[in-house]
Amino acid sequence: MSVYLTRIVFNTFRGVSTKSFSSVYLLEFAPVKNLFPANKNDILHFARPSATRHYTSNSLQPSLARDNASLPIKKKTVHKKAVLEDLTRKEGHYLTFAYATANSYDLKALKEALVQQKLYEPGKLKAHEVGDVVIANPVYTIGTEPREIIFFKEGAVVFWNCTELEASNVLDFVKRFEVESYPKDVIEREREVMTYVYQANAKKCHLQESCFVLVPERDNSLEKYSFSHAMAQSARLGAWEARLEALAASVREHTALMEREGADYVEKKEVVRKLGELFSLRHRLNVESDLLDTPDFYWEEEELERLYSNTVAYFTIPRRTRVLNERLSHCVELLQLLSSWAADRHHVRLEWMIIALILVEVCFELLHFFERGSRRYIRRRISTHDLEDPLLHDLSIIDT
């Protein structure tokens, strides 16, 4: 009897808890105004519409989307490479170019050659000694605004207030000190172009659209270095993007060949070479470069770090680096699949060669077996013939 009463009580409480849960669950979908009591004197009484749900197409729309329908949609910022012809040459605006010409420079030999040429003299950045950088100041001045060239060890060079002719001559000069040079069309296509201006009321250097704003009558060498560093990073990343496009085109040829004729026609040596190029590019992007993190030079220079970070964000370097890594991973996975297929084909070829060798060995063993059998048969015939000759001789004697 007690067990029966316990079951009745348990079922009763379970029904009450289920109803309370459903009422609470329904209250979560009710408007905010329905959560207040309908009557001041009745605290436990809620408005009736709180327990009603309408399944219409309008009610299924998210409330957050309806509330924010009037807000403008924020678009993703995409860096568009500036073209020299599109930049407005206003009064007081000067040009700056950034080129990535090679994987690296021999800065020591480059500095000595610049001194011997007697057209440029080495410069310094205030009291800071920045490593892996050579700053060249022209000996002869043209106009009131000085010219400046910054060579980075990573194979990039930035020109401040230099003409395209002077930049072309310097690029030809620096070819002797390049390590793993890039194609000329890639160098020209992936260059970065910006302008800079001295603003009278500016208190700090900053980036304004496609223009660097400098403070007049002040040494802006460190700020120029920060802007140049970011421009050089963007130019290097553009060269690597162009290299990946060329590798992706060759990978597409392999996939097209595999689609037409199957994986049996993919050469393993060519696939391994492409894999090596992709791994080399990934190593340069993620290990040798500073694209994934802020360089150590800016850790103690908060203002310079801000300028560098803003310029890097303007060139969308973090997003481009992430996309480049994703594309590299896709190409590597595809080539690894082709490599495994080529390896399987090689293994199958080796297995067939082993089977052929086994068959040849079996054939030789069969020949040896027949040869030994024939020899035993011949010996047996000879031995029986030798026994028959004396016996025939004895019979002939007896007959006589």
C-alpha positions as CSV (number, residue, x, y, z in Angstrom):
1,M,0.0,0.0,0.0
2,S,2.8,2.4,0.9
3,V,4.5,1.7,-2.4
4,Y,1.4,2.5,-4.3
5,L,0.9,5.8,-2.4
6,T,4.6,6.7,-3.1
7,R,4.0,6.2,-6.8
8,I,0.9,8.4,-6.8
9,V,2.8,11.2,-5.0
10,F,5.8,10.9,-7.3
11,N,3.6,11.1,-10.5
12,T,1.8,14.1,-9.1
13,F,5.0,16.0,-8.4
14,R,6.4,15.1,-11.8
15,G,3.3,16.4,-13.6
16,V,3.5,19.6,-11.6
17,S,7.2,20.1,-12.4
18,T,6.5,19.4,-16.1
19,K,3.8,22.0,-16.2
20,S,5.9,24.6,-14.4
21,F,8.8,24.0,-16.7
22,S,6.6,24.4,-19.8
23,S,5.1,27.6,-18.4
24,V,8.6,29.0,-17.7
25,Y,9.8,27.9,-21.1
26,L,6.8,29.7,-22.7
27,L,7.5,32.8,-20.7
28,E,11.0,33.0,-22.2
29,F,9.4,33.6,-25.6
30,A,7.0,36.3,-24.4
31,P,7.7,40.0,-24.9
32,V,9.5,41.8,-22.1
33,K,6.3,43.8,-21.2
34,N,4.5,40.5,-20.4
35,L,7.0,39.6,-17.7
36,F,5.5,42.1,-15.3
37,P,2.4,41.3,-13.2
38,A,-0.9,42.2,-14.8
39,N,-2.3,43.4,-11.5
40,K,-0.4,45.3,-8.8
41,N,-2.1,43.3,-6.0
42,D,-1.5,39.9,-7.6
43,I,2.2,39.2,-7.9
44,L,1.9,35.6,-9.0
45,H,-0.5,36.4,-11.9
46,F,1.1,37.0,-15.3
47,A,-0.5,38.3,-18.4
48,R,-2.3,35.7,-20.5
49,P,-0.5,36.4,-23.8
50,S,2.7,35.0,-22.3
51,A,1.5,31.4,-22.8
52,T,0.5,31.9,-26.5
53,R,2.8,31.1,-29.4
54,H,1.9,31.8,-33.0
55,Y,3.7,29.8,-35.7
56,T,3.6,32.2,-38.6
57,S,6.3,33.2,-41.0
58,N,6.7,36.6,-39.4
59,S,7.1,35.2,-35.9
60,L,9.9,32.9,-37.0
61,Q,12.1,35.8,-37.9
62,P,14.8,36.5,-35.3
63,S,14.0,39.4,-33.0
64,L,17.6,40.6,-33.1
65,A,17.5,40.8,-36.9
66,R,14.2,42.8,-36.8
67,D,15.6,45.2,-34.2
68,N,18.7,45.8,-36.2
69,A,17.0,46.0,-39.6
70,S,17.5,49.7,-39.7
71,L,21.2,49.6,-38.9
72,P,23.7,49.8,-41.8
73,I,25.5,46.5,-42.6
74,K,29.2,46.7,-41.9
75,K,31.3,45.5,-44.9
76,K,34.6,43.8,-44.6
77,T,37.5,46.1,-45.4
78,V,39.5,44.9,-48.4
79,H,42.8,46.4,-49.4
80,K,42.9,47.6,-53.0
81,K,46.4,48.1,-54.3
82,A,46.9,51.8,-55.1
83,V,47.8,52.7,-58.7
84,L,50.2,55.6,-59.3
85,E,47.9,57.2,-61.8
86,D,45.0,57.2,-59.3
87,L,46.9,59.0,-56.6
88,T,46.2,62.7,-56.5
89,R,49.4,64.8,-56.8
90,K,48.4,67.7,-54.6
91,E,50.8,70.4,-53.6
92,G,53.0,69.3,-50.8
93,H,52.3,65.6,-51.4
94,Y,55.2,63.3,-52.2
95,L,55.4,59.7,-53.4
96,T,56.8,56.6,-51.7
97,F,57.3,53.2,-53.4
98,A,57.9,49.8,-51.9
99,Y,59.3,46.9,-53.9
100,A,60.0,43.2,-53.0
101,T,62.7,42.0,-55.4
102,A,64.2,38.9,-53.7
103,N,64.1,36.6,-50.8
104,S,66.9,38.5,-49.1
105,Y,69.8,41.0,-49.6
106,D,73.5,40.8,-48.8
107,L,73.4,44.1,-46.9
108,K,77.1,44.2,-46.0
109,A,78.1,44.0,-49.7
110,L,75.3,46.4,-50.6
111,K,76.4,49.0,-48.1
112,E,80.0,48.8,-49.3
113,A,78.9,49.2,-53.0
114,L,76.8,52.2,-52.2
115,V,79.7,53.9,-50.5
116,Q,82.0,53.1,-53.4
117,Q,79.5,54.4,-55.9
118,K,79.6,57.9,-54.2
119,L,76.0,58.6,-55.0
120,Y,74.5,57.6,-51.7
121,E,75.8,57.8,-48.1
122,P,74.6,55.6,-45.2
123,G,72.2,57.1,-42.8
124,K,71.0,56.3,-39.2
125,L,67.7,56.4,-37.4
126,K,68.3,59.0,-34.6
127,A,70.1,57.2,-31.8
128,H,68.6,53.8,-32.6
129,E,70.6,51.2,-34.3
130,V,68.2,49.1,-36.3
131,G,69.6,45.8,-37.5
132,D,69.1,44.2,-40.9
133,V,68.4,47.6,-42.5
134,V,70.5,49.9,-44.7
135,I,69.4,53.5,-45.1
136,A,70.8,55.4,-48.1
137,N,70.6,59.2,-48.4
138,P,71.5,60.7,-51.8
139,V,74.5,62.9,-51.9
140,Y,72.9,65.3,-54.4
141,T,69.7,66.9,-53.4
142,I,66.8,67.8,-55.7
143,G,64.4,70.4,-54.3
144,T,63.7,71.1,-50.7
145,E,62.3,67.7,-49.7
146,P,65.1,65.2,-49.1
147,R,65.1,61.8,-50.7
148,E,65.6,58.6,-48.8
149,I,66.0,54.8,-49.6
150,I,65.5,52.1,-47.0
151,F,66.8,48.6,-47.8
152,F,65.5,45.7,-45.7
153,K,67.4,42.4,-45.4
154,E,64.2,40.5,-46.3
155,G,64.6,41.6,-49.9
156,A,62.5,44.7,-49.9
157,V,63.4,48.4,-50.7
158,V,61.3,51.5,-50.0
159,F,61.8,54.8,-51.8
160,W,60.8,58.2,-50.3
161,N,60.4,61.1,-52.7
162,C,62.2,59.3,-55.5
163,T,61.2,59.3,-59.1
164,E,60.4,56.1,-61.0
165,L,63.5,56.5,-63.0
166,E,65.7,56.7,-60.0
167,A,63.9,53.7,-58.4
168,S,64.4,51.7,-61.6
169,N,68.1,52.5,-61.6
170,V,68.5,51.5,-58.0
171,L,66.6,48.2,-58.6
172,D,69.0,47.4,-61.4
173,F,72.0,48.2,-59.1
174,V,70.7,46.0,-56.3
175,K,70.3,42.9,-58.4
176,R,74.0,41.9,-57.8
177,F,73.2,41.5,-54.1
178,E,69.9,39.6,-54.3
179,V,69.4,36.1,-53.1
180,E,66.7,34.2,-55.0
181,S,65.4,37.0,-57.1
182,Y,61.7,37.4,-58.0
183,P,60.5,37.8,-61.6
184,K,60.5,41.3,-62.9
185,D,56.7,41.3,-63.7
186,V,56.0,40.2,-60.1
187,I,58.2,43.0,-58.8
188,E,56.4,45.6,-60.8
189,R,52.9,44.2,-60.2
190,E,53.2,43.8,-56.5
191,R,54.7,47.1,-55.6
192,E,53.0,49.4,-53.1
193,V,52.5,53.1,-53.8
194,M,51.6,55.7,-51.1
195,T,51.9,59.4,-50.6
196,Y,53.0,61.4,-47.6
197,V,52.5,65.0,-46.6
198,Y,53.6,67.4,-43.8
199,Q,50.5,68.7,-42.0
200,A,50.9,71.9,-40.2
201,N,48.5,71.2,-37.4
202,A,49.5,67.6,-36.9
203,K,50.9,66.7,-33.5
204,K,51.6,63.0,-34.2
205,C,52.3,61.1,-37.4
206,H,49.4,59.0,-38.5
207,L,47.9,57.2,-41.5
208,Q,45.1,59.0,-43.4
209,E,43.5,56.8,-46.2
210,S,46.4,56.3,-48.7
211,C,48.6,59.1,-47.3
212,F,51.1,59.2,-44.5
213,V,50.8,62.4,-42.4
214,L,54.1,63.6,-41.0
215,V,54.9,66.4,-38.5
216,P,56.7,69.3,-40.0
217,E,60.0,70.7,-38.6
218,R,60.7,67.5,-36.7
219,D,62.8,64.4,-37.3
220,N,60.4,61.7,-38.6
221,S,63.0,59.1,-39.4
222,L,61.6,56.5,-37.0
223,E,58.1,57.1,-38.2
224,K,59.2,56.7,-41.8
225,Y,60.9,53.5,-40.9
226,S,57.7,52.1,-39.3
227,F,55.6,53.1,-42.4
228,S,58.3,51.6,-44.7
229,H,58.4,48.4,-42.7
230,A,54.7,47.8,-43.1
231,M,54.8,48.7,-46.8
232,A,57.7,46.2,-47.3
233,Q,55.8,43.5,-45.5
234,S,52.8,44.1,-47.9
235,A,55.0,44.0,-51.0
236,R,56.7,40.7,-49.8
237,L,53.3,39.2,-49.1
238,G,52.2,40.2,-52.5
239,A,55.2,38.5,-54.1
240,W,54.4,35.3,-52.2
241,E,50.8,35.4,-53.2
242,A,51.9,35.7,-56.9
243,R,54.2,32.7,-56.3
244,L,51.4,30.7,-54.9
245,E,49.2,31.6,-57.8
246,A,51.8,30.1,-60.2
247,L,52.1,27.0,-58.1
248,A,48.4,26.6,-57.9
249,A,48.2,26.9,-61.7
250,S,50.6,24.0,-62.0
251,V,48.6,22.0,-59.4
252,R,45.5,22.6,-61.5
253,E,47.3,21.1,-64.5
254,H,47.9,17.9,-62.4
255,T,44.3,17.8,-61.3
256,A,43.1,18.3,-64.9
257,L,45.5,15.5,-66.0
258,M,44.2,13.2,-63.3
259,E,40.6,14.0,-64.3
260,R,41.3,13.2,-67.9
261,E,43.6,10.2,-67.7
262,G,43.7,9.1,-64.1
263,A,46.3,9.2,-61.4
264,D,48.6,6.7,-63.2
265,Y,50.0,9.5,-65.4
266,V,51.1,11.7,-62.4
267,E,54.9,11.8,-62.0
268,K,56.0,11.4,-58.4
269,K,59.2,13.4,-58.9
270,E,57.3,16.4,-60.2
271,V,54.8,16.2,-57.4
272,V,57.5,16.0,-54.8
273,R,59.3,19.1,-56.3
274,K,56.0,21.0,-56.1
275,L,55.6,19.9,-52.5
276,G,59.1,21.2,-51.7
277,E,58.3,24.6,-53.2
278,L,55.0,24.8,-51.2
279,F,56.7,23.9,-47.9
280,S,59.5,26.4,-48.6
281,L,56.9,29.1,-49.2
282,R,55.1,28.1,-46.0
283,H,58.3,28.2,-44.0
284,R,59.1,31.7,-45.2
285,L,55.7,32.9,-44.4
286,N,55.3,31.5,-40.9
287,V,58.8,31.1,-39.6
288,E,61.2,33.5,-41.4
289,S,58.9,36.5,-41.6
290,D,57.3,38.7,-38.9
291,L,53.9,38.7,-40.5
292,L,52.2,36.7,-37.8
293,D,53.5,38.9,-34.9
294,T,54.7,42.4,-34.3
295,P,58.5,42.7,-34.7
296,D,60.6,43.0,-31.5
297,F,61.8,46.5,-32.4
298,Y,58.3,47.9,-31.6
299,W,57.9,46.3,-28.2
300,E,59.4,49.2,-26.4
301,E,58.1,51.9,-28.8
302,E,54.4,52.2,-28.2
303,E,53.9,55.1,-30.7
304,L,55.8,53.3,-33.4
305,E,54.0,50.1,-32.8
306,R,50.7,52.0,-33.3
307,L,51.8,53.4,-36.6
308,Y,53.1,50.0,-37.7
309,S,49.9,48.2,-36.7
310,N,47.7,50.7,-38.3
311,T,49.6,50.5,-41.6
312,V,49.6,46.7,-41.5
313,A,45.8,46.8,-40.9
314,Y,45.4,49.2,-43.9
315,F,47.2,46.7,-46.2
316,T,45.0,43.9,-44.7
317,I,48.1,41.9,-44.0
318,P,46.7,39.6,-41.2
319,R,43.7,38.6,-43.4
320,R,45.9,38.0,-46.5
321,T,48.3,36.0,-44.4
322,R,45.5,33.8,-43.1
323,V,44.0,33.3,-46.6
324,L,47.5,32.5,-48.0
325,N,48.0,29.8,-45.3
326,E,44.7,28.3,-46.1
327,R,45.4,28.1,-49.8
328,L,48.9,26.6,-49.0
329,S,47.2,24.0,-46.9
330,H,44.8,23.1,-49.7
331,C,47.5,22.8,-52.3
332,V,49.7,20.7,-49.9
333,E,46.8,18.3,-49.2
334,L,46.1,17.9,-52.9
335,L,49.7,17.3,-53.8
336,Q,50.1,14.9,-50.9
337,L,47.2,12.9,-52.2
338,L,48.8,12.8,-55.7
339,S,52.1,11.8,-54.1
340,S,50.4,8.9,-52.2
341,W,48.8,7.8,-55.5
342,A,52.1,7.9,-57.3
343,A,53.7,6.0,-54.4
344,D,51.0,3.4,-54.6
345,R,51.5,3.1,-58.3
346,H,55.2,2.6,-57.7
347,H,54.5,0.0,-55.0
348,V,52.2,-1.9,-57.4
349,R,54.9,-1.8,-60.1
350,L,57.4,-3.2,-57.6
351,E,54.9,-6.0,-56.6
352,W,54.4,-7.0,-60.2
353,M,58.2,-7.0,-60.7
354,I,58.5,-9.3,-57.7
355,I,55.8,-11.6,-59.0
356,A,57.5,-11.7,-62.4
357,L,60.8,-12.6,-60.7
358,I,59.1,-15.4,-58.8
359,L,57.6,-16.7,-62.0
360,V,61.0,-16.7,-63.7
361,E,62.4,-18.5,-60.7
362,V,59.6,-21.1,-60.9
363,C,60.3,-21.6,-64.6
364,F,64.0,-22.2,-63.9
365,E,63.2,-24.6,-61.1
366,L,60.9,-26.5,-63.5
367,L,63.6,-26.6,-66.1
368,H,66.1,-27.9,-63.6
369,F,63.5,-30.5,-62.4
370,F,63.0,-31.8,-66.0
371,E,66.7,-31.8,-66.6
372,R,67.4,-33.8,-63.5
373,G,64.6,-36.2,-64.4
374,S,65.9,-36.7,-67.9
375,R,69.4,-37.4,-66.6
376,R,68.2,-40.1,-64.1
377,Y,66.2,-41.7,-67.0
378,I,69.3,-41.8,-69.2
379,R,71.4,-43.3,-66.4
380,R,68.8,-45.9,-65.8
381,R,68.7,-46.9,-69.5
382,I,72.4,-47.0,-69.6
383,S,72.6,-49.3,-66.5
384,T,70.0,-51.7,-67.8
385,H,71.8,-51.8,-71.2
386,D,75.1,-52.7,-69.4
387,L,73.4,-55.6,-67.5
388,E,71.7,-57.0,-70.7
389,D,75.0,-57.2,-72.7
390,P,76.8,-59.8,-70.4
391,L,73.6,-61.8,-70.1
392,L,73.1,-62.0,-73.9
393,H,76.8,-63.1,-74.3
394,D,76.4,-65.9,-71.8
395,L,73.2,-67.2,-73.5
396,S,75.0,-67.2,-76.9
397,I,77.8,-69.3,-75.4
398,I,75.3,-71.8,-74.0
399,D,73.5,-72.1,-77.3
400,T,76.8,-73.0,-79.0
